[in-house]
Amino acid sequence: MELTEEIIQSMEVGMVFKDYNGRISSMDFHKTSSYLVTASDDESIRLYDVPSGTCLKTINSKKYGVDLVCFTCHQTTVIYSSKNGWDESLRLLSLHDNKYLRYFKGHHDSFSSRKECFISGSLDRTVLLWDQRIEKCQGLLRVQGRPAISYDEQGLIFAIAFGGYIRLFDARKYEKGPFDIFSVGGDTSDANVVKFSNDGRLMLLTTMEGHVHVLDAFRGTLLSTHNVMPVSSGSTLEASFSPEGMFIISGSGDGSVYAWNVRTGKEV
């Protein structure tokens, strides 16, 4: 079914997961299955089946806490970051049997996964490159600000955003530096998230000032900027492309959800 403005305007709450009423710090939908994984303030990870609204499994992480979580390419394997303030590690966890498969020491602030690889960024202004099959990081980049990071859909290119610019790297030749640098129009506030559309033609960047920038991923042209209420300190302004890249959905500091048409730049 093609997503249209009329469909978005008619959307309403269709499913409520009632097993937990507290704050959800992060969530991720698996790309090819019906699963949703969440990380919550009660130091637990929950796996849901979306069509049925069923919580399939709850896994506690009382020792380390849990802040960010995302699926790998496998629907029952996730990477998650700790939240206890003393353990700067990422963990590869099998939800199937609740076993740690790998520990990745060095970062816990942000990460992006594609296939068997992922990258992580930290407040210490470093970006680390990892292979899920190896505990030691495979590469290190030093940057000049708090980085937001993301792979493209193919895992061939990754983006690092900070200080009002997005830098693009070839994942196979990252040590040569960025092959392109895009400006986001003078917005130098801290970057929150940077993402590619599924077809790789577009990028978005959210910042702490409540801006959602949309760019052409090939030319770096700033196509539009949308403004929402900034989120509180320590939170992240999340935004995503719709699957076909025609719309952007964004959260806001006032609890609202916004949708914009990418082609027209207008709010839906």
Stockholm file with secondary structure:
# STOCKHOLM 1.0

chainA/1-268         MELTEEIIQSMEVGMVFKDYNGRISSMDFHKTSSYLVTASDDESIRLYDVPSGTCLKTINSKKYGVDLVCFTCHQTTVIYSSKNGWDESLRLLSLHDNKYLRYFKGHHDSFSSRKECFISGSLDRTVLLWDQRIEKCQGLLRVQGRPAISYDEQGLIFAIAFGGYIRLFDARKYEKGPFDIFSVGGDTSDANVVKFSNDGRLMLLTTMEGHVHVLDAFRGTLLSTHNVMPVSSGSTLEASFSPEGMFIISGSGDGSVYAWNVRTGKEV
#=GR chainA/1-268 SS CCCCHHHHHTCCCCCCCCSCCSCEEEEEECSSSSEEEEEETTTEEEEEETTTTEEEEEEECTTTCCCCEEECSSTTEEEEECCSSSCCEEEEEETTTTEEEEEEESCCSEEEEETTEEEEECTTSEEEEEETTCSSCSEEEECSSCCEEEECTTSSEEEEEETTEEEEEETTSGGGCCSEEEECTTCCSCEEEEEECTTSSEEEEEETTSEEEEEETTTCCEEEEEECCCCCTTCCCCEEECTTSSEEEECCTTSCCEEEETTTCCBC
#=GC SS_cons         CCCCHHHHHTCCCCCCCCSCCSCEEEEEECSSSSEEEEEETTTEEEEEETTTTEEEEEEECTTTCCCCEEECSSTTEEEEECCSSSCCEEEEEETTTTEEEEEEESCCSEEEEETTEEEEECTTSEEEEEETTCSSCSEEEECSSCCEEEECTTSSEEEEEETTEEEEEETTSGGGCCSEEEECTTCCSCEEEEEECTTSSEEEEEETTSEEEEEETTTCCEEEEEECCCCCTTCCCCEEECTTSSEEEECCTTSCCEEEETTTCCBC
//
